[in-house]
Amino acid sequence: MSLTPISGRSTDELRRKVTTASLRELKLRHEPITCLTAYDYATARLVDEAGIEMILVGDSLAQAMLGHENTLSVTMDEMLHHVKAVRRGVKNALLLADMPYGSYQVDPNDALRNATRFVKEGGAEVVKIEGGEKRVDLIRRIIDAEIPVAGHIGLTPQSVNVMGGYKVQGKDLSGIEQLMHDAVALDRAGVACLYLEGIPREVAAMITAEVGTSTIGIGAGPECDGQVLVFHDILNLTFGPPAKFVRRYGDGAAVITNAVGAFRADVKSQQYPADEESYHLPRDTKAGLETVLARKRAMRR
Ligand code: KIV
């Protein structure tokens, strides 16, 4: 249903395209920014039409969509395949693509080529890179090539083996200092926004107050400029116990299980398809067919 306000334009038409400039405006207005992941066309359309400002094709699709144990194995081509599908479903939200592990750590020229592919082939508007100060040169280079970059610090899943698991970061004074340092370095490099993952709320609040860019938190408390969650997490479409910061807004697993079970039961009991769900011959074709069949039966006798 499209709600038509007095101006005669639908709410959808009135909703503005979100750009990197809008993120700054939202921060200045203290209006919380919303971000969700999406990995396919249908989800992207629904998330976009719900008015979410940022849609991230996260490398978390390795787990959520492809069933991998962590994000390390997903490839550039796999990511691009999903970015293209999401692009087709997004109209107003800012579209971000995650640079997968190996696509920017090995060689800066490769990194630039891969970031460019996300924009040129995938239609992404921003690329996201994990890591702090050590990524500054690369981030500057990508921005110089006219590609906005989102930073991502704290619990960076691509560093799972270095961190020794998915552990909250910045819990001691030296960790806090490092995070502050990283955040300021990325802000100065000109990131379009900064994802803060798995850090104490107090530290995220300090970073948010310190940097000009918009912070988008996941497991980083309510003081961030915005919040991101994984679509599959908010709909109970993941199979393990949820992380502490996940809030479930629906039970997608129950909806799917019930619908699939009901379809199976209907087919087994021949309740599906009903006559109304079947195509029929036009009346004259049916009459002609009956005449032909009757003639064949008569000849057989
Ligand atoms: O891959 C991802 O989904 C992410 C976020 C949730 C920040 O990087």
Residues whose N, C-alpha, C, O or C-beta is under 5 A from the ligand:
A	BS01	KIV	T37 G58 D59 S60 Y195 I218
